[in-house]
Amino acid sequence: MNNLSRDTSPIETEEDKSLDLTLRPKNWDEFVGQDKVKKNLKIIIEAAEKRNEVPDHLLFYGNSGLGKTTLACLIAQETGKNIRITSGPAIEKAGDLVAILTNLSEGEILFIDECHRLNKTCEEYLYSAMEDFKLNLILGKGPMARTMELEVQHFTLIGATTRLALLSSPLRSRFGATFQLNFYEISDIEKIISRSSKILGIQIDPGAVNLIAQRSRFTPRVANRLLKRVRDFAQVEEKGIVTKEISKKALDFLEIDEFGLEAGDRRILEAIIKKFSGGPVGLQAIGAATSEEEDTIMDIYEPYLMQLGFIERTSKGRIATSLAYKHFKNFDNQKRLI
Protein backbone atom coordinates (compact mmCIF):
# COMPACT_ATOMS: atom_id res chain seq x y z
CA MET A 1 0.00 0.00 0.00
CA ASN A 2 1.40 3.38 -0.99
CA ASN A 3 0.78 6.11 1.56
CA LEU A 4 2.52 9.00 -0.18
CA SER A 5 -0.79 10.88 -0.37
CA ARG A 6 -1.30 10.73 3.37
CA ASP A 7 -1.74 13.92 5.37
CA THR A 8 1.60 13.70 7.19
CA SER A 9 3.73 12.89 4.14
CA PRO A 10 6.42 15.56 3.57
CA ILE A 11 6.29 14.91 -0.19
CA GLU A 12 4.80 17.84 -2.09
CA THR A 13 1.42 17.16 -3.73
CA GLU A 14 -0.41 19.17 -6.39
CA GLU A 15 -2.59 20.60 -3.64
CA ASP A 16 0.49 21.70 -1.71
CA LYS A 17 1.91 23.68 -4.65
CA SER A 18 -0.74 26.39 -4.53
CA LEU A 19 -0.71 26.38 -0.73
CA ASP A 20 3.08 26.71 -0.62
CA LEU A 21 3.00 29.64 -3.04
CA THR A 22 0.43 31.42 -0.86
CA LEU A 23 2.28 30.82 2.40
CA ARG A 24 5.89 31.06 1.16
CA PRO A 25 7.89 33.70 3.12
CA LYS A 26 8.76 36.83 1.15
CA ASN A 27 11.84 37.83 3.20
CA TRP A 28 14.31 36.49 5.78
CA ASP A 29 12.27 37.77 8.74
CA GLU A 30 9.22 35.78 7.65
CA PHE A 31 11.25 32.57 7.31
CA VAL A 32 11.04 30.85 10.72
CA GLY A 33 13.71 28.39 11.88
CA GLN A 34 17.00 27.14 10.37
CA ASP A 35 18.73 30.15 11.96
CA LYS A 36 22.33 28.99 11.40
CA VAL A 37 21.65 28.29 7.73
CA LYS A 38 20.05 31.72 7.29
CA LYS A 39 22.98 33.51 8.92
CA ASN A 40 25.50 31.73 6.69
CA LEU A 41 23.47 32.44 3.56
CA LYS A 42 23.20 36.14 4.42
CA ILE A 43 27.01 36.34 4.78
CA ILE A 44 27.57 34.53 1.45
CA ILE A 45 25.13 36.83 -0.37
CA GLU A 46 26.46 40.03 1.19
CA ALA A 47 30.10 39.09 0.53
CA ALA A 48 29.32 38.27 -3.11
CA GLU A 49 27.57 41.63 -3.54
CA LYS A 50 30.61 43.49 -2.17
CA ARG A 51 32.88 41.63 -4.60
CA ASN A 52 30.38 42.27 -7.40
CA GLU A 53 30.22 38.54 -8.08
CA VAL A 54 27.49 35.92 -8.20
CA PRO A 55 27.07 33.93 -4.95
CA ASP A 56 28.73 30.52 -4.69
CA HIS A 57 26.89 27.44 -5.87
CA LEU A 58 24.88 26.09 -2.93
CA LEU A 59 23.67 22.64 -1.95
CA PHE A 60 20.76 22.02 0.46
CA TYR A 61 20.01 18.57 1.81
CA GLY A 62 17.49 17.23 4.27
CA ASN A 63 14.06 15.67 4.48
CA SER A 64 11.24 16.84 2.19
CA GLY A 65 9.14 19.80 3.29
CA LEU A 66 11.80 21.58 5.37
CA GLY A 67 12.18 24.64 3.12
CA LYS A 68 14.87 23.95 0.51
CA THR A 69 12.86 25.47 -2.35
CA THR A 70 11.74 28.36 -0.13
CA LEU A 71 15.34 29.21 0.75
CA ALA A 72 16.31 29.17 -2.94
CA CYS A 73 13.46 31.59 -3.73
CA LEU A 74 14.50 33.84 -0.83
CA ILE A 75 18.07 33.97 -2.14
CA ALA A 76 16.71 35.06 -5.52
CA GLN A 77 14.58 37.67 -3.78
CA GLU A 78 17.52 39.01 -1.77
CA THR A 79 19.86 39.17 -4.79
CA GLY A 80 17.15 40.65 -7.02
CA LYS A 81 17.72 37.95 -9.64
CA ASN A 82 15.36 35.65 -11.49
CA ILE A 83 15.19 31.98 -10.50
CA ARG A 84 14.65 29.04 -12.84
CA ILE A 85 13.23 25.99 -11.07
CA THR A 86 13.59 22.45 -12.39
CA SER A 87 14.34 18.96 -11.07
CA GLY A 88 16.81 16.17 -11.74
CA PRO A 89 14.25 13.79 -13.30
CA ALA A 90 12.91 16.58 -15.56
CA ILE A 91 16.31 16.98 -17.27
CA GLU A 92 16.19 13.82 -19.35
CA LYS A 93 18.86 14.58 -21.95
CA ALA A 94 22.07 16.60 -22.08
CA GLY A 95 20.36 18.84 -24.64
CA ASP A 96 17.75 19.81 -22.04
CA LEU A 97 20.45 20.98 -19.66
CA VAL A 98 22.38 22.81 -22.37
CA ALA A 99 19.20 24.65 -23.39
CA ILE A 100 18.57 25.72 -19.79
CA LEU A 101 22.15 26.88 -19.17
CA THR A 102 22.51 28.82 -22.42
CA ASN A 103 19.26 30.69 -21.75
CA LEU A 104 20.33 31.90 -18.31
CA SER A 105 20.93 35.64 -17.91
CA GLU A 106 23.85 37.12 -15.98
CA GLY A 107 23.51 36.39 -12.25
CA GLU A 108 20.40 34.22 -12.59
CA ILE A 109 19.77 31.34 -10.20
CA LEU A 110 19.18 27.80 -11.38
CA PHE A 111 17.47 25.61 -8.79
CA ILE A 112 17.61 21.85 -9.37
CA ASP A 113 15.49 19.83 -6.97
CA GLU A 114 16.37 16.17 -6.36
CA CYS A 115 19.70 16.80 -8.09
CA HIS A 116 20.94 13.33 -7.10
CA ARG A 117 18.63 12.00 -9.85
CA LEU A 118 20.48 13.78 -12.66
CA ASN A 119 21.82 11.32 -15.21
CA LYS A 120 25.61 11.03 -15.50
CA THR A 121 25.89 12.72 -18.89
CA CYS A 122 24.01 15.81 -17.71
CA GLU A 123 26.08 15.85 -14.56
CA GLU A 124 29.34 15.91 -16.53
CA TYR A 125 28.16 18.93 -18.54
CA LEU A 126 27.51 20.71 -15.25
CA TYR A 127 31.12 20.37 -14.07
CA SER A 128 32.64 22.87 -16.50
CA ALA A 129 29.56 25.11 -16.34
CA MET A 130 29.85 25.38 -12.55
CA GLU A 131 33.63 25.87 -12.47
CA ASP A 132 34.43 27.92 -15.58
CA PHE A 133 30.97 28.95 -16.84
CA LYS A 134 31.67 27.08 -20.06
CA LEU A 135 30.11 24.12 -21.83
CA ASN A 136 32.33 21.64 -23.64
CA LEU A 137 30.06 20.17 -26.31
CA ILE A 138 30.84 17.18 -28.55
CA LEU A 139 29.42 17.55 -32.05
CA GLY A 140 29.07 14.56 -34.33
CA LYS A 141 30.16 10.97 -33.84
CA GLY A 142 33.16 8.80 -34.60
CA PRO A 143 36.16 10.21 -36.52
CA MET A 144 34.17 13.28 -37.55
CA ALA A 145 33.37 14.27 -33.97
CA ARG A 146 34.70 17.60 -32.75
CA THR A 147 34.48 19.59 -29.57
CA MET A 148 33.10 23.08 -29.19
CA GLU A 149 33.45 25.38 -26.21
CA LEU A 150 30.40 27.49 -25.44
CA GLU A 151 30.41 30.21 -22.78
CA VAL A 152 27.44 30.65 -20.47
CA GLN A 153 26.52 33.63 -18.30
CA HIS A 154 27.68 33.65 -14.70
CA PHE A 155 24.99 31.97 -12.63
CA THR A 156 24.41 30.41 -9.22
CA LEU A 157 23.36 26.78 -9.08
CA ILE A 158 21.33 25.77 -6.04
CA GLY A 159 20.92 22.04 -5.69
CA ALA A 160 18.51 20.30 -3.33
CA THR A 161 18.48 16.65 -2.39
CA THR A 162 16.91 14.32 0.14
CA ARG A 163 19.65 11.70 -0.49
CA LEU A 164 23.06 13.34 -0.11
CA ALA A 165 24.84 9.98 -0.20
CA LEU A 166 23.53 9.38 -3.75
CA LEU A 167 25.09 12.60 -5.02
CA SER A 168 28.34 11.86 -6.82
CA SER A 169 31.53 13.15 -5.21
CA PRO A 170 32.67 15.23 -8.26
CA LEU A 171 29.36 17.11 -8.32
CA ARG A 172 29.18 17.54 -4.55
CA SER A 173 32.72 18.99 -4.44
CA ARG A 174 31.80 21.75 -6.93
CA PHE A 175 29.32 23.41 -4.59
CA GLY A 176 30.80 26.30 -2.65
CA ALA A 177 28.77 25.58 0.48
CA THR A 178 26.60 22.70 1.67
CA PHE A 179 23.84 23.10 4.26
CA GLN A 180 21.77 20.52 6.07
CA LEU A 181 18.18 21.47 6.89
CA ASN A 182 17.06 19.83 10.13
CA PHE A 183 13.65 19.10 11.57
CA TYR A 184 12.11 22.17 13.24
CA GLU A 185 11.53 22.93 16.92
CA ILE A 186 7.92 22.84 18.12
CA SER A 187 8.11 26.55 18.99
CA ASP A 188 9.12 27.35 15.40
CA ILE A 189 6.29 25.21 14.01
CA GLU A 190 3.86 27.11 16.24
CA LYS A 191 5.08 30.42 14.77
CA ILE A 192 4.65 29.03 11.25
CA ILE A 193 1.09 27.86 11.99
CA SER A 194 0.19 31.23 13.53
CA ARG A 195 1.55 33.08 10.50
CA SER A 196 -0.21 30.74 8.06
CA SER A 197 -3.53 31.05 9.87
CA LYS A 198 -3.37 34.86 9.56
CA ILE A 199 -2.64 34.66 5.83
CA LEU A 200 -5.47 32.15 5.30
CA GLY A 201 -7.87 34.14 7.51
CA ILE A 202 -8.29 31.34 10.06
CA GLN A 203 -9.27 32.18 13.63
CA ILE A 204 -7.40 29.74 15.84
CA ASP A 205 -6.82 29.29 19.58
CA PRO A 206 -3.26 29.01 20.97
CA GLY A 207 -4.16 25.55 22.27
CA ALA A 208 -5.08 24.44 18.75
CA VAL A 209 -1.83 25.87 17.39
CA ASN A 210 0.16 23.82 19.90
CA LEU A 211 -1.82 20.64 19.22
CA ILE A 212 -1.33 20.87 15.45
CA ALA A 213 2.38 21.67 15.95
CA GLN A 214 2.81 18.58 18.15
CA ARG A 215 1.42 16.35 15.40
CA SER A 216 3.13 17.99 12.43
CA ARG A 217 6.26 15.79 12.44
CA PHE A 218 8.47 18.91 12.97
CA THR A 219 7.86 19.77 9.28
CA PRO A 220 6.37 23.10 8.03
CA ARG A 221 4.71 21.55 4.95
CA VAL A 222 2.91 18.99 7.12
CA ALA A 223 1.92 21.69 9.63
CA ASN A 224 0.33 23.84 6.92
CA ARG A 225 -1.48 20.84 5.45
CA LEU A 226 -2.88 19.81 8.85
CA LEU A 227 -3.96 23.40 9.50
CA LYS A 228 -5.95 23.30 6.28
CA ARG A 229 -7.52 19.94 7.20
CA VAL A 230 -8.53 21.19 10.63
CA ARG A 231 -10.00 24.37 9.10
CA ASP A 232 -12.11 22.25 6.73
CA PHE A 233 -13.31 20.12 9.65
CA ALA A 234 -14.22 23.22 11.68
CA GLN A 235 -16.20 24.67 8.77
CA VAL A 236 -18.15 21.44 8.29
CA GLU A 237 -18.89 21.44 12.03
CA GLU A 238 -19.99 25.08 11.62
CA LYS A 239 -17.45 26.36 14.13
CA GLY A 240 -16.30 29.94 13.59
CA ILE A 241 -13.00 29.43 15.39
CA VAL A 242 -10.54 26.54 15.41
CA THR A 243 -10.30 25.40 19.03
CA LYS A 244 -8.13 22.77 20.66
CA GLU A 245 -11.14 20.49 21.00
CA ILE A 246 -12.13 20.72 17.32
CA SER A 247 -8.47 20.23 16.30
CA LYS A 248 -8.16 17.08 18.40
CA LYS A 249 -11.41 15.76 17.01
CA ALA A 250 -10.27 16.41 13.43
CA LEU A 251 -6.80 14.89 13.87
CA ASP A 252 -8.20 11.84 15.69
CA PHE A 253 -10.66 11.40 12.82
CA LEU A 254 -7.67 11.46 10.42
CA GLU A 255 -5.99 8.84 12.68
CA ILE A 256 -3.01 11.08 13.38
CA ASP A 257 -1.84 10.38 16.92
CA GLU A 258 -0.09 12.66 19.40
CA PHE A 259 3.29 11.96 17.80
CA GLY A 260 2.04 12.69 14.28
CA LEU A 261 2.09 9.00 13.33
CA GLU A 262 -0.41 7.66 10.82
CA ALA A 263 -1.44 4.13 9.89
CA GLY A 264 1.63 3.59 7.67
CA ASP A 265 4.05 4.49 10.48
CA ARG A 266 2.24 2.24 12.94
CA ARG A 267 2.19 -0.62 10.43
CA ILE A 268 6.00 -0.43 10.14
CA LEU A 269 6.42 -0.40 13.91
CA GLU A 270 3.96 -3.29 14.23
CA ALA A 271 5.87 -5.31 11.65
CA ILE A 272 9.20 -4.82 13.43
CA ILE A 273 7.76 -5.48 16.91
CA LYS A 274 5.33 -8.33 16.22
CA LYS A 275 6.56 -10.04 13.06
CA PHE A 276 10.29 -9.69 13.66
CA SER A 277 10.39 -9.64 17.48
CA GLY A 278 11.69 -6.08 17.61
CA GLY A 279 14.52 -6.66 15.13
CA PRO A 280 17.14 -6.39 13.90
CA VAL A 281 15.43 -6.70 10.54
CA GLY A 282 16.45 -5.64 7.05
CA LEU A 283 14.72 -2.99 4.97
CA GLN A 284 13.70 -5.53 2.33
CA ALA A 285 11.91 -7.68 4.91
CA ILE A 286 10.07 -4.66 6.35
CA GLY A 287 9.01 -3.65 2.84
CA ALA A 288 7.69 -7.15 2.10
CA ALA A 289 5.80 -7.30 5.40
CA THR A 290 4.16 -3.89 4.98
CA SER A 291 3.73 -3.76 1.17
CA GLU A 292 5.81 -0.57 1.07
CA GLU A 293 8.72 0.18 -1.26
CA GLU A 294 12.14 0.23 0.36
CA ASP A 295 12.87 3.78 -0.86
CA THR A 296 9.56 4.98 0.61
CA ILE A 297 10.40 3.50 4.01
CA MET A 298 13.92 4.95 3.95
CA ASP A 299 12.98 8.42 2.66
CA ILE A 300 9.53 9.05 4.17
CA TYR A 301 8.93 6.94 7.26
CA GLU A 302 12.33 6.17 8.72
CA PRO A 303 13.79 9.70 9.21
CA TYR A 304 10.90 10.76 11.44
CA LEU A 305 10.71 7.47 13.35
CA MET A 306 14.43 7.77 14.03
CA GLN A 307 13.99 11.42 15.07
CA LEU A 308 11.41 10.27 17.64
CA GLY A 309 13.78 7.55 18.85
CA PHE A 310 11.38 4.74 17.87
CA ILE A 311 13.79 3.02 15.47
CA GLU A 312 17.54 2.45 15.56
CA ARG A 313 19.53 1.69 12.42
CA THR A 314 22.30 -0.87 13.01
CA SER A 315 24.66 -2.83 10.76
CA LYS A 316 22.36 -5.85 11.14
CA GLY A 317 19.13 -3.99 10.40
CA ARG A 318 16.42 -1.88 12.03
CA ILE A 319 15.57 -2.28 15.72
CA ALA A 320 12.46 -1.06 17.54
CA THR A 321 13.38 0.82 20.75
CA SER A 322 11.72 0.71 24.15
CA LEU A 323 9.98 4.00 23.27
CA ALA A 324 8.40 2.30 20.25
CA TYR A 325 7.15 -0.58 22.41
CA LYS A 326 5.69 1.86 24.93
CA HIS A 327 3.94 3.94 22.27
CA PHE A 328 2.60 0.88 20.46
CA LYS A 329 1.23 -0.55 23.72
CA ASN A 330 -0.44 2.77 24.63
CA PHE A 331 -2.01 3.02 21.16
CA ASP A 332 -3.36 -0.54 21.41
CA ASN A 333 -4.88 0.24 24.81
CA GLN A 334 -6.55 3.40 23.45
CA LYS A 335 -8.04 1.41 20.55
CA ARG A 336 -9.53 -1.13 22.95
CA LEU A 337 -11.12 1.67 25.01
CA ILE A 338 -12.67 3.12 21.84
C-alpha positions in Angstrom: 0.0 0.0 0.0 1.4 3.4 -1.0 0.8 6.1 1.6 2.5 9.0 -0.2 -0.8 10.9 -0.4 -1.3 10.7 3.4 -1.7 13.9 5.4 1.6 13.7 7.2 3.7 12.9 4.1 6.4 15.6 3.6 6.3 14.9 -0.2 4.8 17.8 -2.1 1.4 17.2 -3.7 -0.4 19.2 -6.4 -2.6 20.6 -3.6 0.5 21.7 -1.7 1.9 23.7 -4.6 -0.7 26.4 -4.5 -0.7 26.4 -0.7 3.1 26.7 -0.6 3.0 29.6 -3.0 0.4 31.4 -0.9 2.3 30.8 2.4 5.9 31.1 1.2 7.9 33.7 3.1 8.8 36.8 1.2 11.8 37.8 3.2 14.3 36.5 5.8 12.3 37.8 8.7 9.2 35.8 7.6 11.2 32.6 7.3 11.0 30.9 10.7 13.7 28.4 11.9 17.0 27.1 10.4 18.7 30.2 12.0 22.3 29.0 11.4 21.7 28.3 7.7 20.0 31.7 7.3 23.0 33.5 8.9 25.5 31.7 6.7 23.5 32.4 3.6 23.2 36.1 4.4 27.0 36.3 4.8 27.6 34.5 1.5 25.1 36.8 -0.4 26.5 40.0 1.2 30.1 39.1 0.5 29.3 38.3 -3.1 27.6 41.6 -3.5 30.6 43.5 -2.2 32.9 41.6 -4.6 30.4 42.3 -7.4 30.2 38.5 -8.1 27.5 35.9 -8.2 27.1 33.9 -5.0 28.7 30.5 -4.7 26.9 27.4 -5.9 24.9 26.1 -2.9 23.7 22.6 -1.9 20.8 22.0 0.5 20.0 18.6 1.8 17.5 17.2 4.3 14.1 15.7 4.5 11.2 16.8 2.2 9.1 19.8 3.3 11.8 21.6 5.4 12.2 24.6 3.1 14.9 24.0 0.5 12.9 25.5 -2.4 11.7 28.4 -0.1 15.3 29.2 0.7 16.3 29.2 -2.9 13.5 31.6 -3.7 14.5 33.8 -0.8 18.1 34.0 -2.1 16.7 35.1 -5.5 14.6 37.7 -3.8 17.5 39.0 -1.8 19.9 39.2 -4.8 17.2 40.6 -7.0 17.7 37.9 -9.6 15.4 35.6 -11.5 15.2 32.0 -10.5 14.7 29.0 -12.8 13.2 26.0 -11.1 13.6 22.4 -12.4 14.3 19.0 -11.1 16.8 16.2 -11.7 14.3 13.8 -13.3 12.9 16.6 -15.6 16.3 17.0 -17.3 16.2 13.8 -19.3 18.9 14.6 -22.0 22.1 16.6 -22.1 20.4 18.8 -24.6 17.7 19.8 -22.0 20.4 21.0 -19.7 22.4 22.8 -22.4 19.2 24.7 -23.4 18.6 25.7 -19.8 22.2 26.9 -19.2 22.5 28.8 -22.4 19.3 30.7 -21.7 20.3 31.9 -18.3 20.9 35.6 -17.9 23.8 37.1 -16.0 23.5 36.4 -12.2 20.4 34.2 -12.6 19.8 31.3 -10.2 19.2 27.8 -11.4 17.5 25.6 -8.8 17.6 21.8 -9.4 15.5 19.8 -7.0 16.4 16.2 -6.4 19.7 16.8 -8.1 20.9 13.3 -7.1 18.6 12.0 -9.8 20.5 13.8 -12.7 21.8 11.3 -15.2 25.6 11.0 -15.5 25.9 12.7 -18.9 24.0 15.8 -17.7 26.1 15.8 -14.6 29.3 15.9 -16.5 28.2 18.9 -18.5 27.5 20.7 -15.2 31.1 20.4 -14.1 32.6 22.9 -16.5 29.6 25.1 -16.3 29.9 25.4 -12.5 33.6 25.9 -12.5 34.4 27.9 -15.6 31.0 28.9 -16.8 31.7 27.1 -20.1 30.1 24.1 -21.8 32.3 21.6 -23.6 30.1 20.2 -26.3 30.8 17.2 -28.5 29.4 17.5 -32.0 29.1 14.6 -34.3 30.2 11.0 -33.8 33.2 8.8 -34.6 36.2 10.2 -36.5 34.2 13.3 -37.6 33.4 14.3 -34.0 34.7 17.6 -32.7 34.5 19.6 -29.6 33.1 23.1 -29.2 33.5 25.4 -26.2 30.4 27.5 -25.4 30.4 30.2 -22.8 27.4 30.7 -20.5 26.5 33.6 -18.3 27.7 33.7 -14.7 25.0 32.0 -12.6 24.4 30.4 -9.2 23.4 26.8 -9.1 21.3 25.8 -6.0 20.9 22.0 -5.7 18.5 20.3 -3.3 18.5 16.6 -2.4 16.9 14.3 0.1 19.7 11.7 -0.5 23.1 13.3 -0.1 24.8 10.0 -0.2 23.5 9.4 -3.7 25.1 12.6 -5.0 28.3 11.9 -6.8 31.5 13.1 -5.2 32.7 15.2 -8.3 29.4 17.1 -8.3 29.2 17.5 -4.6 32.7 19.0 -4.4 31.8 21.7 -6.9 29.3 23.4 -4.6 30.8 26.3 -2.7 28.8 25.6 0.5 26.6 22.7 1.7 23.8 23.1 4.3 21.8 20.5 6.1 18.2 21.5 6.9 17.1 19.8 10.1 13.7 19.1 11.6 12.1 22.2 13.2 11.5 22.9 16.9 7.9 22.8 18.1 8.1 26.6 19.0 9.1 27.4 15.4 6.3 25.2 14.0 3.9 27.1 16.2 5.1 30.4 14.8 4.6 29.0 11.3 1.1 27.9 12.0 0.2 31.2 13.5 1.5 33.1 10.5 -0.2 30.7 8.1 -3.5 31.1 9.9 -3.4 34.9 9.6 -2.6 34.7 5.8 -5.5 32.1 5.3 -7.9 34.1 7.5 -8.3 31.3 10.1 -9.3 32.2 13.6 -7.4 29.7 15.8 -6.8 29.3 19.6 -3.3 29.0 21.0 -4.2 25.5 22.3 -5.1 24.4 18.7 -1.8 25.9 17.4 0.2 23.8 19.9 -1.8 20.6 19.2 -1.3 20.9 15.4 2.4 21.7 15.9 2.8 18.6 18.2 1.4 16.4 15.4 3.1 18.0 12.4 6.3 15.8 12.4 8.5 18.9 13.0 7.9 19.8 9.3 6.4 23.1 8.0 4.7 21.6 5.0 2.9 19.0 7.1 1.9 21.7 9.6 0.3 23.8 6.9 -1.5 20.8 5.5 -2.9 19.8 8.8 -4.0 23.4 9.5 -5.9 23.3 6.3 -7.5 19.9 7.2 -8.5 21.2 10.6 -10.0 24.4 9.1 -12.1 22.2 6.7 -13.3 20.1 9.6 -14.2 23.2 11.7 -16.2 24.7 8.8 -18.2 21.4 8.3 -18.9 21.4 12.0 -20.0 25.1 11.6 -17.4 26.4 14.1 -16.3 29.9 13.6 -13.0 29.4 15.4 -10.5 26.5 15.4 -10.3 25.4 19.0 -8.1 22.8 20.7 -11.1 20.5 21.0 -12.1 20.7 17.3 -8.5 20.2 16.3 -8.2 17.1 18.4 -11.4 15.8 17.0 -10.3 16.4 13.4 -6.8 14.9 13.9 -8.2 11.8 15.7 -10.7 11.4 12.8 -7.7 11.5 10.4 -6.0 8.8 12.7 -3.0 11.1 13.4 -1.8 10.4 16.9 -0.1 12.7 19.4 3.3 12.0 17.8 2.0 12.7 14.3 2.1 9.0 13.3 -0.4 7.7 10.8 -1.4 4.1 9.9 1.6 3.6 7.7 4.0 4.5 10.5 2.2 2.2 12.9 2.2 -0.6 10.4 6.0 -0.4 10.1 6.4 -0.4 13.9 4.0 -3.3 14.2 5.9 -5.3 11.7 9.2 -4.8 13.4 7.8 -5.5 16.9 5.3 -8.3 16.2 6.6 -10.0 13.1 10.3 -9.7 13.7 10.4 -9.6 17.5 11.7 -6.1 17.6 14.5 -6.7 15.1 17.1 -6.4 13.9 15.4 -6.7 10.5 16.4 -5.6 7.0 14.7 -3.0 5.0 13.7 -5.5 2.3 11.9 -7.7 4.9 10.1 -4.7 6.3 9.0 -3.7 2.8 7.7 -7.2 2.1 5.8 -7.3 5.4 4.2 -3.9 5.0 3.7 -3.8 1.2 5.8 -0.6 1.1 8.7 0.2 -1.3 12.1 0.2 0.4 12.9 3.8 -0.9 9.6 5.0 0.6 10.4 3.5 4.0 13.9 4.9 4.0 13.0 8.4 2.7 9.5 9.1 4.2 8.9 6.9 7.3 12.3 6.2 8.7 13.8 9.7 9.2 10.9 10.8 11.4 10.7 7.5 13.3 14.4 7.8 14.0 14.0 11.4 15.1 11.4 10.3 17.6 13.8 7.6 18.8 11.4 4.7 17.9 13.8 3.0 15.5 17.5 2.5 15.6 19.5 1.7 12.4 22.3 -0.9 13.0 24.7 -2.8 10.8 22.4 -5.9 11.1 19.1 -4.0 10.4 16.4 -1.9 12.0 15.6 -2.3 15.7 12.5 -1.1 17.5 13.4 0.8 20.7 11.7 0.7 24.2 10.0 4.0 23.3 8.4 2.3 20.3 7.1 -0.6 22.4 5.7 1.9 24.9 3.9 3.9 22.3 2.6 0.9 20.5 1.2 -0.6 23.7 -0.4 2.8 24.6 -2.0 3.0 21.2 -3.4 -0.5 21.4 -4.9 0.2 24.8 -6.5 3.4 23.4 -8.0 1.4 20.6 -9.5 -1.1 23.0 -11.1 1.7 25.0 -12.7 3.1 21.8 
